[in-house]
Amino acid sequence: MSQSPRKGNTQVLLEVGLISELREATPIQGHCLEAAMGSGTSAESLQNEATCPICLEYFREPVTLECGHNFCQACLSRCWEAPDPLASCPQCRDPVQQRNLRPNKQLANVIEIAKRLSLQAARAAGGKGMCGAHQEPLKLFCEEDRSPICVVCHLSQAHRAHTAVPIEEAAQEYKEKIQDHLKILRDEREKLLGLKLSREESRQEYLKQTQAERQKVVAEFQQLRQFLEEQERLLLAQLQKLDQEIQNETVTRLSEEISRLSEQIGELEGTCHKPASEFLQDVRCLFSSYEKGWSQPLPEISPAMEKRIFDFPQKTAALRETLWKFKEKLEKEAELCPSHSDSLSPVNVTLDPDTAHPLLLLSEDRKRVSWADPQQPQPSSPGSFDTYVCVLGREGFTSGRHCWEVEVGDGRHWAVGVAREAVSRKGQISLSPEGGIWAVEWWEESQFRARTSPVIPLPRSPPRRIRVCLDCDRGQV
């Protein structure tokens, strides 16, 4: 060569020279290498040609027999256990002379090239197919570890006692297992698709039922609203008519009395202008008749009208009571609905003795409270009420929706509700939201009312049981 080759091309030139030499020494191997170099899978073809037919690994100290086949020297030694001058080729069974074994140095060089090509191909593919520890192809599969290994790994201490099979056989076996599992999954998917179709039909049917029920509810409540509005108009019309009759009766009777008095005044004034003789003849009759009229009382509302006025509130009170009972029944029915009962958490409230006023006596189960003997008040605590006779529940809430019931019976005075934890317990307190308390109250012979600001009278008689519903998230009682 006229000039030295560049460093980057040195390896390529050497490899081509070796392949050329191999063509001359072993025409069959050279021909295969040439085909491998020209194909799209040159590295794989070269690897196959550089593999010993006995151990299926790269040749180690390759030797060539008279028939032209190549083997590892150690593999032939294991095949020919007894030193026999006349043996046969393990591949073609042609008789050969053991003393005629020739080391194939060119093939050993080609093997090193094949190893480098395989390593380069493995690196280009991200190391797939090559053992990271020994840089050997992963041709075996360890059954115990369930991982691909190379032949060196199989001979090592870590895998020597393990069962190893060719990687292709293992792949085929696991593919068959995957196919079996895929069949099960596909069958399960088909069942679910059929179930989904059936559920979809049921869902459509249920939606039709709920839609029909929705229309019924809307129609029934619309009728109820129309009925209530009609009743409201009738009551208001009756009140308006009663107002008009009261006004008409009062004005009419007063007008009649005024007309009577005006007529008398006119008569008396006319009599005063008569001559004395004529005037005195009628004066006795005039005084007799007018004195009777002067003693009559002023006109008032008739007893019948007065009865109608006082009867009307009783009629409306009975109506309000009916409406309240109807409302309570609706609320109770609504509480039985799953959507409502799921959102409300019934709680078991117990009373806190540390907050009880000294005049209150709590039961052992902390469920009932009654008046204590004024002569023997209960011991007080720093957190107890000292002025208002109150007691708090032990349970507290910061979130969610909760409800509980309190039986008040026929007590003469009581107040039931909720209070902030920091509500004042000493001295005078405000039984109102400003004081941190939301409650309803009943005083004997007084009005049932809500202790809001201002206080709201409740249009009904006091109940015997109170249900308290608390929505912490909305801040509603």
ZAMARGU-4260 file (C-alpha; in steps of 0.2 Angstrom, whole numbers, plus 5000, padded with zeros to 4 digits):
<rodrens>
0) 5000/5000/5000 | 5007/5017/4995 | 5001/5026/5011 | 4996/5020/5029 | 4977/5018/5031
5) 4968/5030/5043 | 4965/5024/5060 | 4946/5024/5058 | 4948/5011/5043 | 4961/5000/5051
10) 4949/4987/5058 | 4939/4985/5042 | 4954/4982/5032 | 4960/4969/5043 | 4943/4960/5044
15) 4942/4959/5025 | 4959/4952/5024 | 4955/4938/5036 | 4939/4934/5027 | 4949/4933/5011
20) 4962/4921/5019 | 4948/4910/5026 | 4940/4909/5008 | 4957/4901/5003 | 4958/4889/5018
25) 4940/4884/5020 | 4930/4887/5004 | 4913/4882/5012 | 4916/4893/5027 | 4921/4908/5016
30) 4906/4906/5005 | 4895/4906/5020 | 4903/4922/5027 | 4902/4930/5010 | 4883/4926/5010
35) 4881/4932/5027 | 4890/4948/5024 | 4879/4952/5009 | 4863/4949/5018 | 4852/4960/5029
40) 4855/4949/5044 | 4874/4948/5043 | 4878/4947/5061 | 4865/4933/5065 | 4871/4923/5050
45) 4889/4925/5055 | 4885/4920/5073 | 4877/4904/5066 | 4892/4900/5056 | 4903/4903/5071
50) 4893/4891/5082 | 4899/4873/5087 | 4886/4860/5081 | 4889/4851/5098 | 4889/4864/5111
55) 4879/4877/5101 | 4891/4891/5107 | 4905/4900/5099 | 4920/4889/5094 | 4933/4887/5107
60) 4950/4882/5100 | 4941/4876/5084 | 4948/4861/5074 | 4944/4855/5057 | 4941/4837/5052
65) 4945/4828/5036 | 4927/4830/5030 | 4928/4849/5032 | 4917/4851/5048 | 4923/4861/5062
70) 4921/4858/5081 | 4927/4864/5097 | 4942/4853/5102 | 4935/4850/5120 | 4918/4845/5112
75) 4927/4832/5101 | 4936/4825/5116 | 4920/4823/5125 | 4912/4814/5110 | 4927/4803/5108
80) 4928/4797/5126 | 4941/4783/5121 | 4957/4788/5112 | 4953/4778/5096 | 4964/4781/5080
85) 4949/4779/5069 | 4933/4789/5074 | 4918/4797/5065 | 4913/4815/5062 | 4899/4819/5075
90) 4890/4828/5061 | 4891/4818/5045 | 4898/4801/5053 | 4912/4800/5040 | 4927/4791/5047
95) 4942/4802/5052 | 4959/4800/5060 | 4961/4809/5076 | 4979/4812/5073 | 4974/4822/5058
100) 4965/4836/5068 | 4970/4853/5062 | 4968/4869/5072 | 4958/4882/5062 | 4966/4898/5067
105) 4957/4908/5054 | 4941/4902/5060 | 4946/4907/5078 | 4949/4924/5071 | 4932/4924/5062
110) 4924/4919/5079 | 4932/4934/5088 | 4925/4945/5074 | 4908/4937/5075 | 4909/4940/5094
115) 4913/4959/5091 | 4899/4960/5078 | 4886/4952/5090 | 4892/4963/5104 | 4890/4979/5093
120) 4873/4973/5087 | 4867/4970/5105 | 4873/4987/5110 | 4864/4995/5096 | 4848/4986/5101
125) 4850/4991/5119 | 4859/4975/5125 | 4844/4964/5121 | 4849/4946/5118 | 4866/4947/5126
130) 4871/4942/5144 | 4876/4957/5153 | 4888/4948/5164 | 4897/4937/5151 | 4893/4946/5134
135) 4886/4929/5127 | 4870/4927/5118 | 4855/4922/5129 | 4851/4905/5122 | 4844/4896/5137
140) 4830/4899/5149 | 4831/4895/5167 | 4815/4887/5173 | 4818/4891/5192 | 4823/4909/5190
145) 4811/4912/5174 | 4824/4922/5165 | 4835/4920/5150 | 4853/4915/5153 | 4868/4911/5142
150) 4878/4895/5142 | 4891/4902/5154 | 4878/4907/5166 | 4871/4889/5165 | 4888/4882/5170
155) 4890/4894/5184 | 4887/4891/5202 | 4871/4901/5202 | 4862/4891/5188 | 4871/4874/5188
160) 4858/4865/5198 | 4844/4873/5188 | 4834/4866/5174 | 4837/4876/5158 | 4829/4874/5141
165) 4832/4882/5124 | 4825/4899/5124 | 4815/4896/5109 | 4806/4881/5117 | 4803/4891/5133
170) 4796/4905/5123 | 4785/4894/5113 | 4779/4886/5130 | 4775/4902/5138 | 4767/4909/5122
175) 4755/4894/5123 | 4752/4898/5141 | 4748/4916/5137 | 4737/4910/5123 | 4727/4899/5135
180) 4726/4914/5147 | 4721/4925/5133 | 4707/4913/5129 | 4700/4914/5147 | 4701/4933/5147
185) 4692/4934/5130 | 4679/4922/5136 | 4677/4933/5152 | 4676/4949/5141 | 4662/4941/5130
190) 4652/4937/5146 | 4654/4954/5152 | 4649/4961/5136 | 4634/4951/5136 | 4630/4956/5154
195) 4633/4974/5149 | 4620/4972/5135 | 4608/4965/5147 | 4611/4978/5160 | 4609/4991/5147
200) 4592/4985/5143 | 4588/4984/5161 | 4595/5001/5164 | 4584/5008/5150 | 4569/5000/5157
205) 4573/5007/5174 | 4575/5024/5167 | 4558/5023/5159 | 4551/5019/5176 | 4559/5033/5185
210) 4554/5045/5171 | 4536/5039/5173 | 4537/5041/5192 | 4545/5058/5190 | 4531/5064/5179
215) 4518/5057/5192 | 4527/5066/5206 | 4528/5082/5196 | 4509/5081/5191 | 4503/5076/5209
220) 4513/5090/5217 | 4507/5102/5204 | 4489/5097/5208 | 4493/5099/5227 | 4500/5116/5224
225) 4485/5121/5214 | 4474/5115/5228 | 4483/5124/5241 | 4484/5140/5231 | 4465/5138/5228
230) 4462/5136/5246 | 4473/5151/5250 | 4463/5161/5238 | 4446/5156/5246 | 4452/5160/5263
235) 4459/5177/5258 | 4443/5180/5249 | 4433/5175/5264 | 4443/5187/5275 | 4441/5201/5262
240) 4422/5198/5262 | 4422/5198/5281 | 4432/5214/5281 | 4420/5222/5269 | 4405/5216/5280
245) 4413/5223/5296 | 4416/5240/5287 | 4399/5240/5279 | 4389/5235/5295 | 4398/5248/5306
250) 4397/5262/5293 | 4379/5258/5289 | 4373/5258/5307 | 4382/5274/5311 | 4375/5282/5295
255) 4357/5277/5300 | 4360/5284/5318 | 4367/5300/5311 | 4352/5302/5299 | 4340/5299/5314
260) 4349/5312/5324 | 4349/5324/5310 | 4331/5322/5307 | 4327/5325/5325 | 4338/5341/5325
265) 4329/5347/5310 | 4312/5344/5319 | 4317/5353/5335 | 4324/5368/5326 | 4308/5369/5316
270) 4297/5368/5332 | 4308/5382/5340 | 4302/5394/5326 | 4283/5391/5329 | 4272/5404/5338
275) 4272/5402/5357 | 4255/5396/5358 | 4258/5382/5345 | 4275/5378/5351 | 4269/5375/5369
280) 4255/5364/5363 | 4268/5351/5356 | 4282/5353/5368 | 4276/5340/5380 | 4275/5327/5366
285) 4292/5332/5359 | 4301/5330/5376 | 4293/5313/5379 | 4298/5306/5362 | 4316/5313/5361
290) 4321/5309/5378 | 4318/5291/5374 | 4329/5292/5359 | 4343/5301/5369 | 4344/5286/5381
295) 4348/5273/5367 | 4366/5267/5366 | 4378/5270/5352 | 4377/5256/5338 | 4390/5242/5339
300) 4394/5226/5329 | 4380/5214/5329 | 4383/5198/5339 | 4382/5187/5323 | 4396/5197/5315
305) 4406/5197/5331 | 4404/5178/5332 | 4410/5176/5314 | 4425/5187/5318 | 4430/5176/5333
310) 4426/5160/5324 | 4437/5163/5309 | 4455/5162/5318 | 4449/5145/5325 | 4445/5139/5308
315) 4462/5145/5301 | 4471/5138/5316 | 4464/5120/5313 | 4469/5122/5295 | 4487/5127/5300
320) 4487/5112/5311 | 4482/5100/5297 | 4495/5108/5286 | 4509/5106/5299 | 4504/5087/5301
325) 4504/5085/5283 | 4521/5093/5281 | 4528/5082/5295 | 4521/5067/5287 | 4529/5071/5271
330) 4546/5075/5279 | 4545/5058/5288 | 4541/5049/5272 | 4556/5058/5264 | 4568/5052/5278
335) 4564/5034/5273 | 4571/5037/5255 | 4588/5029/5253 | 4595/5045/5246 | 4590/5055/5262
340) 4594/5042/5275 | 4611/5039/5267 | 4616/5057/5269 | 4610/5059/5287 | 4620/5050/5301
345) 4609/5046/5316 | 4619/5049/5331 | 4617/5043/5349 | 4619/5059/5360 | 4623/5057/5378
350) 4623/5072/5391 | 4639/5079/5398 | 4638/5080/5417 | 4653/5092/5417 | 4641/5105/5409
355) 4625/5102/5418 | 4618/5116/5430 | 4618/5111/5448 | 4599/5110/5448 | 4599/5096/5435
360) 4600/5078/5439 | 4607/5066/5425 | 4602/5048/5424 | 4616/5034/5425 | 4615/5031/5406
365) 4617/5050/5403 | 4601/5049/5392 | 4588/5058/5404 | 4588/5074/5414 | 4577/5080/5427
370) 4576/5094/5441 | 4586/5090/5456 | 4581/5093/5474 | 4584/5112/5476 | 4589/5108/5494
375) 4603/5096/5488 | 4610/5103/5472 | 4622/5093/5462 | 4641/5098/5463 | 4646/5110/5450
380) 4661/5110/5438 | 4671/5124/5430 | 4663/5120/5413 | 4645/5120/5420 | 4631/5132/5417
385) 4628/5143/5433 | 4614/5154/5428 | 4604/5146/5415 | 4598/5128/5419 | 4606/5120/5404
390) 4616/5105/5399 | 4626/5101/5383 | 4628/5084/5374 | 4645/5075/5375 | 4646/5073/5356
395) 4652/5087/5345 | 4652/5088/5326 | 4663/5098/5314 | 4657/5091/5297 | 4644/5080/5289
400) 4625/5079/5292 | 4618/5072/5308 | 4601/5070/5317 | 4595/5065/5334 | 4578/5065/5343
405) 4574/5073/5360 | 4558/5068/5369 | 4552/5083/5379 | 4535/5076/5384 | 4523/5088/5392
410) 4536/5098/5401 | 4531/5115/5407 | 4547/5124/5400 | 4561/5117/5389 | 4572/5123/5375
415) 4581/5111/5363 | 4594/5114/5349 | 4612/5115/5346 | 4626/5126/5353 | 4644/5131/5348
420) 4657/5123/5359 | 4663/5140/5365 | 4646/5145/5371 | 4646/5155/5387 | 4641/5145/5402
425) 4643/5158/5416 | 4632/5172/5420 | 4618/5179/5408 | 4618/5171/5391 | 4609/5175/5375
430) 4598/5160/5369 | 4600/5166/5351 | 4612/5163/5336 | 4621/5179/5342 | 4625/5169/5358
435) 4630/5154/5349 | 4614/5144/5351 | 4600/5138/5339 | 4585/5132/5348 | 4566/5130/5349
440) 4558/5134/5365 | 4541/5132/5375 | 4535/5141/5390 | 4520/5134/5399 | 4504/5144/5394
445) 4515/5153/5382 | 4519/5152/5363 | 4530/5139/5355 | 4544/5148/5346 | 4560/5148/5337
450) 4574/5157/5347 | 4580/5167/5331 | 4584/5185/5329 | 4570/5191/5331 | 4560/5177/5339
455) 4548/5168/5327 | 4532/5161/5334 | 4528/5144/5327 | 4510/5141/5322 | 4506/5125/5331
460) 4505/5117/5348 | 4521/5111/5356 | 4527/5093/5351 | 4531/5079/5363 | 4547/5075/5352
465) 4559/5086/5344 | 4570/5080/5329 | 4586/5090/5327 | 4595/5089/5310 | 4612/5097/5308
470) 4621/5101/5292 | 4638/5106/5297 | 4644/5109/5279 | 4630/5120/5274 | 4629/5128/5292
475) 4610/5124/5294 | 4600/5118/5308
</rodrens>
